[in-house]
Amino acid sequence: MGGMIMSFEFFLRLVGMIAFGIIGWQVGFILGGSQPSSLPYIIVLSLAGAALGLLVTPYFTTRPFRAIRRAIRQMPAHQLTAGVIGLVVGLIIAALLALPLSLLPAPFGQILPFVGAVVFGYLGVAVMVMRQADLFALFESRFSGFEGGGHGAGRSMVLLDTSAIIDGRIADISRTGFITGVITVPRFVLAELQHIADSPDPLRRNRGRRGLEMLNKLQKDSVVPIRITDMDVEGTREVDDKLILLAKKYHCPIITNDYNLNRVAELQGVTVLNINELANAVKSVILPGETMQVHIIQEGKEVDQGVGYLDDGTMVVVENGKYYINQTITVMVTKVLQTAAGRMLFATPQVNG
């Protein structure tokens, strides 16, 4: 494909060289006349035109075409649809105004219809792209009442970070239906995941392979659509920076477990869905005075302490629990401590009778 484009570009260069050479010859002929003394002048202008055509032809033929194609490929489908609809509406308005504008005296009658087409076409595209979310939501809400369900109404995009894929819990969360947007994985996130999976470090390699397995599981089991997109951001190579810029551009949240990405995104006004924060939020409420069964597995940091864990990973520090290691005992909660690393419970063994 690349060779075909290069050969086509070379063909256009030759065509441009011939066309500009002819233009240079015509200009030299007009300026110098048909006198024999003006022949060197005509030849110089023809060669200069041919050289200019050879150099500049791609910049107004293939280069703009490739730039437009690249922009369209990176543009989300809903934004492209909004732009096309806006262009059509703007041109229809311009066509309705063309007839009365053409009746104006010259030169306004010849110029204003074209100017109106350009202005209304631009306004139609700009308005639809800027207000696409509101307009699409309005149409969806109107039609959902007649179609009895409105599946997918108001569904937006949610960006998925590498850390959330490797973590794996996103696959279970997606099956519950709590995430209503289209889970979107940019191609550069997938490339980072593949790079981690190919790492010579065994630990990183295992994490990368786990992430690829989780992504495959997510595509099979998720109740919401999973989309791998070619959207990218020019001018930066960092995955976190690209995710933040995409989230700001398309006004969508990021699902992540990365603490640094979480803080940087929040500082820039980007909504972050942190799986760790979700896990802490849905933990069962435990108050001092409640009793529970805990399996003591190790000694604590302080004297005579024992440590156990609940099913959700909450650490339970038991006073005098050292004497019950490898046993399951009933304890009474005395204190609940919420830290940045999670929740911690302090308890004492429950004395029977």
N, C-alpha and C positions, 0 to 999 in steps of 0.2 A: 504493500500500500504506500509506504514511504517513497519507494523508487518511482511509483506511478505519479505521485504528487510532484516529485522533483523533476521528472521528465516533462510533465505538463507545465510546470513553472518555467522550465527551459524553453519550451515551445512558445509560451507567452512572451518570454524575453525576446525571442527572435521576432515575433510578430510586432512587439513594441519597438524593437530596433528598426525594423523596416518602416513602420508607420512614422516614427519620429524622424527617421532619415528623409522620408518624403516631405514631411513638414519643413525640415531644415532646408531642403532643396527649394521648396516653394518660397520660403521666406527669403532665401538668398537670391532667387530669381526676381522676386518683387523688388527687393532693395537694390540689387545690382543691375537689373535689366538683362537684356539678351546680348550685351556687348561681349566680345571675346575676352576683354580685360577683366571682366567680372567672374570668369569661370573659376579661378582659384578661390574667390570669395564664396561662391556657391558650393564648391566641393568641401571647403572647411565647415560651413554651416551644416551641410548634409552629414558629414562625419560626426560633428558635435551632436546633432540630433540623434543619430544612430546610437552613439555612446550613452547619451542621456536616456534614451528609450530602453537600452539594455540594462541600465542600473535601476531605474525607477518603476518599471512596469510591474514587478511583483508587489510594490507597496500600495497600488490601487487596484490590484486584481486578486491574487491568491492570498496575500497576507491579511487583508481585511476579512476575506471569506473564512480563513482558518480561525481568526480571532472571534468572529461571530459564532462559528460552529462550536468553539471551545466554551464560549459564554453560555450558549444554549444547552450544551451537554451538562454543565455544572448547575444550571438553573433548575430549581424544583419544578415538578410538573404543574402544581397549582399556580405558581407564579407565572409560568409560561402561558398557561391557559388564561389567567387574568389579563396578561398583556395583549394576547390576541383578541380577546373579547373587547377590551378597551379600544384597541386599534380599529376594529370593525365598527363599533358604536361611534367613534370619533369621525371616521370616514363617511358614515351614513349621515351624520349631522352636517358635515362639510358638503356632501352632495346635495342635501336639501337647500343649503344656502347658496350653492353655486349659481343657480339660475337668477335669483334676484341680484346677486353681486355682479353677474355678467352684464346686467342691464345698465350699470353705472357708466358714466362717460369715460372715455379713454384718458389715461392708460389704466385707470382703476378697474375697469371691467375685464381687462386681460390679466391683471396681476392678482387681484384679491381672491378669485376662486382658488388659485394655487396656494396662496398664503393661508387661506382658510383650511385647506386640506392638511397642510403641514401642522398648523397650530392645533386644530381639533384632533388630529391623529395623535399628536404628542400628549395633549391634555387627556385624551381617553386612556392612553397607556399609563400615564402617570397616576391618574386617579384610581384606576382599577388595581394597579400594583400596590399603591400605598394603602388602600382600604380593602384589599382582597379578603382579609379575614372577616371583617364585618359584613361585607356583601355576601360572601359564601355562607356565613352563618345565618344570615337573614333568609337566603334562598332555601337552605336546608331546613330551617325551622318552619318555613311556610309549607314545603312539600312533605315534611315528615308527618304532619297531621293528616294528610290525605293518603299516605302510603302505609300508615299504621305501624310505625316502629321507628323509622328514621335511623336505620343502622348506619353507624359511622358518622352521624350528624355531629358537627362540631369537633371532629377528631383532628388533633393537631400532631405535630412532630415532637419526638423526644429523642435527644441525642444520647448515645450510649458510649461510655468511656471504657478504656481497656481494663482498668482496675475492677469495674463492676462486672465485666465479662469473666475475668479470671476468678473473682469471688464466687460466682456461681449461683448465689441466692436470687439473682434477677430472674432466673428460669422459673423458680418456684413462685416468685411474686407475680410474674406475668400470667401464670395460670390462674391466679385468683381473680383477675379482672380489675385490680386496683389501678393499673396503668391503662388509660383509655386512649392515649395517643399512639401514633405509628412509631414503633421503636426503630430508630434510624442509626445504622452503623456506617459512618463514613469510610471510604476506602483506605484512608491513611491510618485509621484505627486498626483495621484488619491487617494492614501492612506491618504495623508495630507489633501486633500479636504474632504474626508469622516470624518476625525478626526475633522476638523473645523465644519462640519455639525452636528456632535454629541456633540458639546461643550455645557456646561450648560449655557454659556453666550448667551443671546438671540441675541445680535448683531452679534457675531461670528457665531452662528448657522444659522442665516438668510443669512450671506455671504456665508457660505459653501453650503447651499441648493441652493442659486442662482448660485453658481459655477457648481454644478451638473446639474442644469437645462440648463445652458449655454453650458456645454459639450454635453449634449444630443441634443441640438439644433444644435450645431456645426457638430455633426455626421450626422444629417439629411440633413442639408442645404448646407454644404460646397461643393465647386466645386472641391476641391483637396482631396486626400485620408486622412482620419484620422486614426491613428494607435495607439493603446494602447499596449505598449511593456513591457516585463519583464527585459529589460536592467537595470543593477544596478551597483553600485560601492562599492567594499569592502573597509572596513577600515574607513568609515565616515558615520555618521547618519544624518547630516544636508542636507536638500533638496537642498539648494543653492549650497553647495559644490559638491554634486553629479551631479547637472546639469552642472556646470562648467567643471568638469572632463570628463563627457560624451561629452560635446561640443568640448573639446580639443582632445579627443580620436578620434571622428568621423568627426572632422573639419566641424561642422555645427553651425548655429546661434541659439540664444535663443530669444524667444519672451517673453517679460516681461514688467511689469509696476513698478517693485520693484527698487527703486533708489539705494539701497545698492548693490543689485545683479548686477545692471547695471554697477556701478563703479568698483566693484571687478572683474567682467568678463572682462571689458575693460583693466584693469591693467594686466590681464593674457593673453591678446591677443585674447579673444573670441569675435566674432561679436555678437552684441546685437541689436535686433529689438524692439525698445521701442515704444509702442502704443501712449504714450503721446507726444513724439517727432514727430511721424507721424501726429497726430492730429494738432499740432502747425504748421507743415510744409504745410499742405493743407488748412489752413485758408485763406480766401480771403484777397488779398492785399488791404489795406486801407491807403491812403495817407492824410496828412494834407490838409485841404481845401475842402475835399469831404463832402457831406451832406448825412444824413441817418435818418430813422425813429427809435426812441428809446422810449420804454415804461419805465418811471421812476418809480421805485418800493420802494425806500427808500432814507433816507438822507445819505450823505457822511460824512467822518471824519472831513473835514474842514467846515468852516462857509458857509452856503447857498448852499453847494454842494448837488446834487442828483445823484443817482446811478441807472443805468439800465444795461441790458445784451443783447447781440446779440444772434442770434439763435445758434451759435457755442460756447456760453459760455463766450465770450470776455466781460470783464467789461468795461463799459463806464461811466466815471466820468464827469458830466455836471455841469459847473459853473452856479450858480443861479438856479440849477435844483430843489432845495428844494420846490420851489413854484409850481412845475408841477408834484408832486407825484401822482401816479395812473393815469397819463395822458400819451398819446403817442404824442411826439412832434418831430419836425424836428430840428436836431442839425448839427453843422458844426465841423468837427474834427480839432483840433488845435495842437495835439501832439500825437504821437504813441510811447508807451514805451514797450519794450520787456524785460521781467524779467524771472528769473528761474521758477517762478510759472505760467508763461503764458504771454499773451499780454494784455496790458491795454491801453485804449483810453481816451484822454481828449478832451472835446468838449464844445461848448457854444450854447445856444439856437439860432436858426436861426430866425432873425427878418424879418418879411414880409414887403415888399415894402420899 
